[in-house]
Amino acid sequence: MLGYVSWRDVLKKLTLAVTMQRPVSSLPLSPGMKLKLVGAGFQSTADLILLKPLQLSKETGLSQQEALEVLQAVRKDGGGGEGSTSLTALELLQKEEETRSIITFSSQLDAALGGGLPVGKTTEICGAPGVGKTQLCLQLAVDVQVPQCFGGVGGQVIYIDTEGSFLLQRVIDVATAAVRHCSLLVEDDEQRAAMMTFTMETILSNIFLVRCHDYVELLAELHLLPDFLSDHPRTRLLVIDSVAFPFRRFDDLSQRTRLLQGLAQQLVAMATRHQVAVVITNQMTTRLQGNQSQLVPALGEGWGHAPTIRLLLQWAGSRRLASIFKSPGNVDATVQYRITSDGFRDADQSEQPQRKRPRTQTDQSASSQPDRRLLRCLSDV
């Protein structure tokens, strides 16, 4: 769809683009600090731009003060990227107020997110298999097309499928339900006119599907995406389902870390520059702590700093819970949801109301509550 290109050529270009960043050896740091950075696999400022002092200290053996000094030098350099444009606090507030969001068709989750998933930001959806990550992505692929007169953004979506989990019939079911829902809300001529083009066929034609089988194809598609987004200015959503799958068998962990950091930078830049909501799904992995094991999002702590919002989908007995455990503009919250024939929806109000941490109620059984140990662990990531 995006045109043929040699995967190896694109990977070479991506590697070259990363190495063109300022070398760590050229930063105004002491020789000992540079030696520790290079010894830990950090070759350029691009490898450091998304890290925090504590994480850098753990990975390199630098003290936290030294790590902070390194990151200050990197940011002063600009990370080797484009120069920044200053904004006043008022301009930033106005920009945030103009930010539109993509609804999820779960009113409780939308409320917890401040109106839905924000355009121009990156959101990670993580969870165990079968909990509903792909179902939410398919719902968003339809919801992004809801006309503006109905409170939507009226956009298009590019959907990158790395697992082969994109189900056309499921999209048709969700799209049909969304069209039926909006048709019941029609009140004026503008909305009637909008419904003429908000049909199941139109929805399918506005979903651009890309199938990637490994990390090379994924990186190649991301390399081509800026041109695609420029040619399709109505695109308001980019879905990658999932980002972890292509990197599951990667022997060189240092190279994997560098590629993921470069990928994260690309996604953040695309979200901001092209005003698209970037939604990434991530798998869960087991972390060993002493004699205990804990499920945490895959790809390591460094990756966890990349998304603006992190959403954990998990089971609590027979109930599905969505927990926001990273969101700069919202309080951490947990809501219940259902996967129905129509798509991603609220749970019955009688079953469980929305609740926010810290929890004060103690009259419900542990089987109906989210895994608090996991949320505490994630809050430290």
HELIX and SHEET records of a PDB file:
HELIX    1   1 TRP A    7  THR A   19  1                                  13    
HELIX    2   2 VAL A   24  SER A   26  5                                   3    
HELIX    3   3 PRO A   31  GLY A   39  1                                   9    
HELIX    4   4 THR A   45  ASP A   47  5                                   3    
HELIX    5   5 PRO A   53  THR A   60  1                                   8    
HELIX    6   6 GLN A   64  ASP A   77  1                                  14    
HELIX    7   7 GLY A   78  GLY A   80  5                                   3    
HELIX    8   8 ALA A   89  GLU A   98  1                                  10    
HELIX    9   9 SER A  107  ALA A  112  1                                   6    
HELIX   10  10 LYS A  133  ASP A  143  1                                  11    
HELIX   11  11 GLN A  148  PHE A  150  5                                   3    
HELIX   12  12 LEU A  168  SER A  183  1                                  16    
HELIX   13  13 ASP A  189  THR A  197  1                                   9    
HELIX   14  14 MET A  200  SER A  205  1                                   6    
HELIX   15  15 TYR A  215  ASP A  231  1                                  17    
HELIX   16  16 PHE A  245  PHE A  247  5                                   3    
HELIX   17  17 LEU A  253  HIS A  274  1                                  22    
HELIX   18  18 GLY A  300  GLY A  304  1                                   5    
HELIX   19  19 ALA A  366  SER A  368  5                                   3    
HELIX   20  20 ARG A  372  SER A  379  1                                   8    
SHEET    1   A 2 SER A 101  ILE A 102  0                                        
SHEET    2   A 2 LEU A 117  PRO A 118 -1                                        
SHEET    1   B 9 ILE A 207  ARG A 211  0                                        
SHEET    2   B 9 GLN A 156  ASP A 161  1                                        
SHEET    3   B 9 THR A 235  ASP A 241  1                                        
SHEET    4   B 9 ALA A 277  ASN A 282  1                                        
SHEET    5   B 9 THR A 122  GLY A 127  1                                        
SHEET    6   B 9 ILE A 309  ALA A 316  1                                        
SHEET    7   B 9 ARG A 319  LYS A 326 -1                                        
SHEET    8   B 9 ALA A 333  THR A 340 -1                                        
SHEET    9   B 9 GLY A 343  ASP A 346 -1                                        
SHEET    1   C 9 ILE A 207  ARG A 211  0                                        
SHEET    2   C 9 GLN A 156  ASP A 161  1                                        
SHEET    3   C 9 THR A 235  ASP A 241  1                                        
SHEET    4   C 9 ALA A 277  ASN A 282  1                                        
SHEET    5   C 9 THR A 122  GLY A 127  1                                        
SHEET    6   C 9 ILE A 309  ALA A 316  1                                        
SHEET    7   C 9 ARG A 319  LYS A 326 -1                                        
SHEET    8   C 9 ALA A 333  THR A 340 -1                                        
SHEET    9   C 9 ARG A 355  LYS A 356 -1                                        
SHEET    1   D 2 MET A 284  GLN A 289  0                                        
SHEET    2   D 2 GLN A 292  PRO A 297 -1                                        
END                                                                             
